[in-house]
């Protein structure tokens, strides 16, 4: 089962594949600190570009799917 990108759009209404902490946390409806911890523990992969950290929208969707299927246990 492959995760589809989330339908998150920017000001130009184009889907965004990489999300900043704030946008990824909003998509998951969790605080940024919790998302930071999930990324640090490797539960959600991060994309590093220099000093910037982003989240692939497909990884966010996969994380949601995994938690739906297992009741919160990855």
PEDAVEN-V507121 format. One record per backbone hydrogen bond with DSSP energy under -1.0 kcal/mol. CO is the residue of the C=O (numbers start at 1). NH is the residue of the N-H. E is the energy in kcal/mol with one decimal. If there is no record, write none. Layout:
CO NH E
CO NH E
This chain:
6 8 -2.0
8 16 -2.2
10 13 -2.2
14 10 -1.4
17 57 -3.2
19 55 -2.3
20 24 -2.8
21 25 -2.9
22 26 -2.2
23 27 -2.1
24 28 -1.9
25 29 -1.1
25 30 -2.2
31 35 -1.9
32 36 -2.6
33 37 -2.3
34 38 -2.3
35 39 -2.5
36 40 -2.6
37 41 -2.2
38 43 -2.2
38 44 -1.1
47 54 -2.6
49 52 -2.0
52 49 -2.6
54 47 -3.2
55 19 -3.0
56 60 -1.8
57 61 -2.2
58 62 -2.3
59 63 -2.2
60 64 -2.1
61 65 -2.5
62 66 -2.6
63 67 -1.8
64 68 -1.8
65 69 -2.1
66 70 -1.3
67 72 -1.2
